[in-house]
């Protein structure tokens, strides 16, 4: 965050610092990205349960941002290709316990999880990163490996069929 603030100061004082036009344009582009996207993502990154929703939204935002600044958006998307950990089948169910999703989105994830058959054994090794498009939802990312979280914790699945508002009252 300190580097972000430093970049913003550089842009604000560009005239006094006598930066050339090319540097000023690059600082403006960088600060547009930092102000609109990066700072929000950084500030909301403290809760693991919200990470799947945050990361998916960030990727979708960058897909839209390609219309404004294709160079920055493409560079960010290329970086994110190696950082899709929270969008894997194994981790997406964390979003059920987060605060970012609507009840409908949580219900969609729960329904998909409940409808997906649990594997006899879970895959070991590096998770498979999903392909993400502008229309991808977290429910689309649920698959057989999504059972790992609840299975490891010994949590039953019946509460997934109940309305989201009743979930906090469930022992599971």
DRENZATI-149569 format. One record per residue (C-alpha): x, y, z. Coordinates in Angstrom, 2 decimals, always signed. Layout:
<pt><c1>X</c1><c2>Y</c2><c3>Z</c3></pt>
...
//
This chain:
<pt><c1>+0.00</c1><c2>+0.00</c2><c3>+0.00</c3></pt>
<pt><c1>+2.93</c1><c2>+2.32</c2><c3>+0.66</c3></pt>
<pt><c1>+4.03</c1><c2>+1.96</c2><c3>-2.98</c3></pt>
<pt><c1>+0.50</c1><c2>+2.81</c2><c3>-4.11</c3></pt>
<pt><c1>+0.51</c1><c2>+5.99</c2><c3>-2.06</c3></pt>
<pt><c1>+3.97</c1><c2>+6.86</c2><c3>-3.34</c3></pt>
<pt><c1>+2.77</c1><c2>+6.40</c2><c3>-6.94</c3></pt>
<pt><c1>-0.20</c1><c2>+8.65</c2><c3>-6.28</c3></pt>
<pt><c1>+2.04</c1><c2>+11.33</c2><c3>-4.78</c3></pt>
<pt><c1>+4.34</c1><c2>+11.12</c2><c3>-7.79</c3></pt>
<pt><c1>+1.38</c1><c2>+11.73</c2><c3>-10.07</c3></pt>
<pt><c1>-0.03</c1><c2>+14.58</c2><c3>-8.00</c3></pt>
<pt><c1>+3.33</c1><c2>+16.37</c2><c3>-7.92</c3></pt>
<pt><c1>+4.41</c1><c2>+15.45</c2><c3>-11.45</c3></pt>
<pt><c1>+4.51</c1><c2>+19.07</c2><c3>-12.58</c3></pt>
<pt><c1>+6.73</c1><c2>+20.19</c2><c3>-9.69</c3></pt>
<pt><c1>+8.95</c1><c2>+17.14</c2><c3>-10.19</c3></pt>
<pt><c1>+9.15</c1><c2>+18.02</c2><c3>-13.90</c3></pt>
<pt><c1>+8.33</c1><c2>+14.55</c2><c3>-15.21</c3></pt>
<pt><c1>+8.15</c1><c2>+14.15</c2><c3>-18.96</c3></pt>
<pt><c1>+4.75</c1><c2>+13.60</c2><c3>-20.61</c3></pt>
<pt><c1>+5.27</c1><c2>+9.85</c2><c3>-21.11</c3></pt>
<pt><c1>+5.97</c1><c2>+9.34</c2><c3>-17.40</c3></pt>
<pt><c1>+2.91</c1><c2>+11.38</c2><c3>-16.43</c3></pt>
<pt><c1>+0.67</c1><c2>+9.31</c2><c3>-18.74</c3></pt>
<pt><c1>+2.04</c1><c2>+6.06</c2><c3>-17.30</c3></pt>
<pt><c1>+1.53</c1><c2>+7.29</c2><c3>-13.74</c3></pt>
<pt><c1>-2.02</c1><c2>+8.32</c2><c3>-14.60</c3></pt>
<pt><c1>-2.79</c1><c2>+4.86</c2><c3>-16.04</c3></pt>
<pt><c1>-1.23</c1><c2>+3.14</c2><c3>-13.05</c3></pt>
<pt><c1>-3.13</c1><c2>+5.27</c2><c3>-10.57</c3></pt>
<pt><c1>-6.40</c1><c2>+4.71</c2><c3>-12.39</c3></pt>
<pt><c1>-5.87</c1><c2>+0.96</c2><c3>-11.95</c3></pt>
<pt><c1>-4.78</c1><c2>+1.36</c2><c3>-8.32</c3></pt>
<pt><c1>-7.70</c1><c2>+3.62</c2><c3>-7.42</c3></pt>
<pt><c1>-10.42</c1><c2>+1.68</c2><c3>-9.18</c3></pt>
<pt><c1>-9.34</c1><c2>-1.89</c2><c3>-8.54</c3></pt>
<pt><c1>-6.18</c1><c2>-2.74</c2><c3>-6.66</c3></pt>
<pt><c1>-6.80</c1><c2>-0.76</c2><c3>-3.48</c3></pt>
<pt><c1>-10.28</c1><c2>-2.24</c2><c3>-3.08</c3></pt>
<pt><c1>-8.93</c1><c2>-5.77</c2><c3>-3.56</c3></pt>
<pt><c1>-6.09</c1><c2>-5.16</c2><c3>-1.11</c3></pt>
<pt><c1>-8.42</c1><c2>-3.73</c2><c3>+1.53</c3></pt>
<pt><c1>-10.86</c1><c2>-6.65</c2><c3>+1.24</c3></pt>
<pt><c1>-8.26</c1><c2>-9.42</c2><c3>+1.28</c3></pt>
<pt><c1>-8.28</c1><c2>-10.08</c2><c3>+5.02</c3></pt>
<pt><c1>-11.03</c1><c2>-12.73</c2><c3>+5.10</c3></pt>
<pt><c1>-10.32</c1><c2>-16.08</c2><c3>+3.45</c3></pt>
<pt><c1>-14.05</c1><c2>-16.80</c2><c3>+3.19</c3></pt>
<pt><c1>-14.47</c1><c2>-13.77</c2><c3>+0.93</c3></pt>
<pt><c1>-11.42</c1><c2>-14.56</c2><c3>-1.23</c3></pt>
<pt><c1>-13.23</c1><c2>-16.66</c2><c3>-3.87</c3></pt>
<pt><c1>-15.78</c1><c2>-13.88</c2><c3>-4.48</c3></pt>
<pt><c1>-13.10</c1><c2>-11.18</c2><c3>-4.40</c3></pt>
<pt><c1>-10.80</c1><c2>-12.97</c2><c3>-6.84</c3></pt>
<pt><c1>-13.55</c1><c2>-13.84</c2><c3>-9.29</c3></pt>
<pt><c1>-14.82</c1><c2>-10.25</c2><c3>-9.25</c3></pt>
<pt><c1>-11.29</c1><c2>-8.91</c2><c3>-9.76</c3></pt>
<pt><c1>-10.82</c1><c2>-11.13</c2><c3>-12.81</c3></pt>
<pt><c1>-14.16</c1><c2>-10.03</c2><c3>-14.25</c3></pt>
<pt><c1>-13.30</c1><c2>-6.39</c2><c3>-13.58</c3></pt>
<pt><c1>-10.02</c1><c2>-6.79</c2><c3>-15.47</c3></pt>
<pt><c1>-11.87</c1><c2>-8.35</c2><c3>-18.40</c3></pt>
<pt><c1>-14.05</c1><c2>-5.22</c2><c3>-18.55</c3></pt>
<pt><c1>-11.06</c1><c2>-2.91</c2><c3>-17.93</c3></pt>
<pt><c1>-9.52</c1><c2>-4.22</c2><c3>-21.17</c3></pt>
<pt><c1>-11.78</c1><c2>-1.73</c2><c3>-22.96</c3></pt>
<pt><c1>-10.21</c1><c2>+1.14</c2><c3>-21.03</c3></pt>
<pt><c1>-6.58</c1><c2>+0.03</c2><c3>-20.76</c3></pt>
<pt><c1>-5.91</c1><c2>-3.27</c2><c3>-22.53</c3></pt>
<pt><c1>-2.19</c1><c2>-3.28</c2><c3>-21.69</c3></pt>
<pt><c1>-2.62</c1><c2>-3.06</c2><c3>-17.91</c3></pt>
<pt><c1>-5.67</c1><c2>-5.32</c2><c3>-17.84</c3></pt>
<pt><c1>-3.94</c1><c2>-8.04</c2><c3>-19.88</c3></pt>
<pt><c1>-0.82</c1><c2>-7.87</c2><c3>-17.68</c3></pt>
<pt><c1>-2.97</c1><c2>-8.27</c2><c3>-14.55</c3></pt>
<pt><c1>-4.95</c1><c2>-11.14</c2><c3>-16.07</c3></pt>
<pt><c1>-1.74</c1><c2>-12.93</c2><c3>-17.03</c3></pt>
<pt><c1>-0.48</c1><c2>-12.59</c2><c3>-13.45</c3></pt>
<pt><c1>-3.79</c1><c2>-13.82</c2><c3>-12.06</c3></pt>
<pt><c1>-3.53</c1><c2>-17.01</c2><c3>-14.14</c3></pt>
<pt><c1>-0.98</c1><c2>-18.25</c2><c3>-11.59</c3></pt>
<pt><c1>-3.02</c1><c2>-17.09</c2><c3>-8.59</c3></pt>
<pt><c1>-6.38</c1><c2>-18.81</c2><c3>-8.96</c3></pt>
<pt><c1>-6.03</c1><c2>-20.78</c2><c3>-5.74</c3></pt>
<pt><c1>-9.26</c1><c2>-19.42</c2><c3>-4.30</c3></pt>
<pt><c1>-11.16</c1><c2>-20.32</c2><c3>-7.46</c3></pt>
<pt><c1>-10.35</c1><c2>-24.03</c2><c3>-7.38</c3></pt>
<pt><c1>-13.00</c1><c2>-26.65</c2><c3>-6.64</c3></pt>
<pt><c1>-11.40</c1><c2>-27.31</c2><c3>-3.27</c3></pt>
<pt><c1>-11.59</c1><c2>-23.73</c2><c3>-2.03</c3></pt>
<pt><c1>-14.74</c1><c2>-22.24</c2><c3>-3.61</c3></pt>
<pt><c1>-16.97</c1><c2>-23.64</c2><c3>-0.79</c3></pt>
<pt><c1>-15.26</c1><c2>-21.22</c2><c3>+1.63</c3></pt>
<pt><c1>-17.48</c1><c2>-18.57</c2><c3>+0.03</c3></pt>
<pt><c1>-20.48</c1><c2>-20.15</c2><c3>+1.76</c3></pt>
<pt><c1>-19.13</c1><c2>-18.71</c2><c3>+5.01</c3></pt>
<pt><c1>-18.22</c1><c2>-15.26</c2><c3>+3.68</c3></pt>
<pt><c1>-20.09</c1><c2>-11.97</c2><c3>+3.72</c3></pt>
<pt><c1>-19.66</c1><c2>-10.86</c2><c3>+0.09</c3></pt>
<pt><c1>-22.25</c1><c2>-13.11</c2><c3>-1.55</c3></pt>
<pt><c1>-25.99</c1><c2>-12.69</c2><c3>-1.66</c3></pt>
<pt><c1>-28.20</c1><c2>-15.42</c2><c3>-0.23</c3></pt>
<pt><c1>-29.07</c1><c2>-16.46</c2><c3>-3.79</c3></pt>
<pt><c1>-25.41</c1><c2>-16.87</c2><c3>-4.75</c3></pt>
<pt><c1>-24.78</c1><c2>-18.94</c2><c3>-1.61</c3></pt>
<pt><c1>-27.87</c1><c2>-21.03</c2><c3>-2.32</c3></pt>
<pt><c1>-26.63</c1><c2>-21.63</c2><c3>-5.89</c3></pt>
<pt><c1>-23.26</c1><c2>-22.85</c2><c3>-4.60</c3></pt>
<pt><c1>-24.95</c1><c2>-25.03</c2><c3>-1.98</c3></pt>
<pt><c1>-27.34</c1><c2>-26.55</c2><c3>-4.54</c3></pt>
<pt><c1>-24.51</c1><c2>-27.33</c2><c3>-6.95</c3></pt>
<pt><c1>-22.42</c1><c2>-28.83</c2><c3>-4.15</c3></pt>
<pt><c1>-25.33</c1><c2>-30.92</c2><c3>-2.95</c3></pt>
<pt><c1>-26.06</c1><c2>-32.12</c2><c3>-6.52</c3></pt>
<pt><c1>-22.41</c1><c2>-32.98</c2><c3>-7.23</c3></pt>
<pt><c1>-21.38</c1><c2>-36.51</c2><c3>-6.36</c3></pt>
<pt><c1>-18.64</c1><c2>-36.81</c2><c3>-3.76</c3></pt>
<pt><c1>-15.61</c1><c2>-38.75</c2><c3>-5.05</c3></pt>
<pt><c1>-14.44</c1><c2>-41.93</c2><c3>-3.34</c3></pt>
<pt><c1>-11.08</c1><c2>-40.27</c2><c3>-2.75</c3></pt>
<pt><c1>-9.82</c1><c2>-36.75</c2><c3>-3.22</c3></pt>
<pt><c1>-7.16</c1><c2>-35.77</c2><c3>-5.72</c3></pt>
<pt><c1>-3.73</c1><c2>-35.01</c2><c3>-4.28</c3></pt>
<pt><c1>-1.23</c1><c2>-32.46</c2><c3>-5.53</c3></pt>
<pt><c1>-1.60</c1><c2>-29.06</c2><c3>-7.06</c3></pt>
<pt><c1>-5.25</c1><c2>-28.07</c2><c3>-7.64</c3></pt>
<pt><c1>-6.46</c1><c2>-27.57</c2><c3>-11.18</c3></pt>
<pt><c1>-7.03</c1><c2>-23.90</c2><c3>-11.97</c3></pt>
<pt><c1>-10.35</c1><c2>-23.22</c2><c3>-13.72</c3></pt>
<pt><c1>-10.98</c1><c2>-21.27</c2><c3>-16.90</c3></pt>
<pt><c1>-12.81</c1><c2>-18.06</c2><c3>-16.05</c3></pt>
<pt><c1>-14.97</c1><c2>-15.97</c2><c3>-18.37</c3></pt>
<pt><c1>-16.99</c1><c2>-12.81</c2><c3>-17.84</c3></pt>
<pt><c1>-20.05</c1><c2>-14.99</c2><c3>-17.18</c3></pt>
<pt><c1>-18.45</c1><c2>-17.42</c2><c3>-14.70</c3></pt>
<pt><c1>-20.12</c1><c2>-17.67</c2><c3>-11.28</c3></pt>
<pt><c1>-18.73</c1><c2>-19.29</c2><c3>-8.16</c3></pt>
<pt><c1>-21.38</c1><c2>-22.00</c2><c3>-8.49</c3></pt>
<pt><c1>-19.90</c1><c2>-22.82</c2><c3>-11.92</c3></pt>
<pt><c1>-16.59</c1><c2>-23.57</c2><c3>-10.19</c3></pt>
<pt><c1>-18.04</c1><c2>-26.19</c2><c3>-7.82</c3></pt>
<pt><c1>-17.11</c1><c2>-29.77</c2><c3>-8.66</c3></pt>
<pt><c1>-16.41</c1><c2>-33.13</c2><c3>-7.03</c3></pt>
<pt><c1>-13.34</c1><c2>-31.84</c2><c3>-5.21</c3></pt>
<pt><c1>-15.51</c1><c2>-29.17</c2><c3>-3.56</c3></pt>
<pt><c1>-16.60</c1><c2>-31.79</c2><c3>-1.04</c3></pt>
<pt><c1>-13.10</c1><c2>-31.79</c2><c3>+0.48</c3></pt>
<pt><c1>-13.73</c1><c2>-28.89</c2><c3>+2.89</c3></pt>
<pt><c1>-16.94</c1><c2>-30.20</c2><c3>+4.45</c3></pt>
<pt><c1>-15.72</c1><c2>-33.81</c2><c3>+4.38</c3></pt>
<pt><c1>-12.43</c1><c2>-32.96</c2><c3>+6.12</c3></pt>
<pt><c1>-14.29</c1><c2>-31.03</c2><c3>+8.82</c3></pt>
<pt><c1>-16.84</c1><c2>-33.82</c2><c3>+9.24</c3></pt>
<pt><c1>-19.72</c1><c2>-31.49</c2><c3>+8.41</c3></pt>
<pt><c1>-23.02</c1><c2>-32.98</c2><c3>+7.22</c3></pt>
<pt><c1>-24.66</c1><c2>-31.59</c2><c3>+4.09</c3></pt>
<pt><c1>-28.35</c1><c2>-31.38</c2><c3>+5.04</c3></pt>
<pt><c1>-28.15</c1><c2>-27.73</c2><c3>+6.05</c3></pt>
<pt><c1>-27.22</c1><c2>-26.85</c2><c3>+2.45</c3></pt>
<pt><c1>-30.80</c1><c2>-27.57</c2><c3>+1.41</c3></pt>
<pt><c1>-32.22</c1><c2>-25.11</c2><c3>+3.95</c3></pt>
<pt><c1>-32.66</c1><c2>-21.36</c2><c3>+3.29</c3></pt>
<pt><c1>-29.42</c1><c2>-19.45</c2><c3>+3.84</c3></pt>
<pt><c1>-30.97</c1><c2>-17.43</c2><c3>+6.68</c3></pt>
<pt><c1>-31.30</c1><c2>-20.63</c2><c3>+8.73</c3></pt>
<pt><c1>-27.69</c1><c2>-21.78</c2><c3>+8.26</c3></pt>
<pt><c1>-26.28</c1><c2>-20.04</c2><c3>+11.39</c3></pt>
<pt><c1>-28.72</c1><c2>-22.02</c2><c3>+13.54</c3></pt>
<pt><c1>-27.50</c1><c2>-25.36</c2><c3>+12.20</c3></pt>
<pt><c1>-25.10</c1><c2>-27.29</c2><c3>+14.44</c3></pt>
<pt><c1>-23.12</c1><c2>-28.24</c2><c3>+11.33</c3></pt>
//
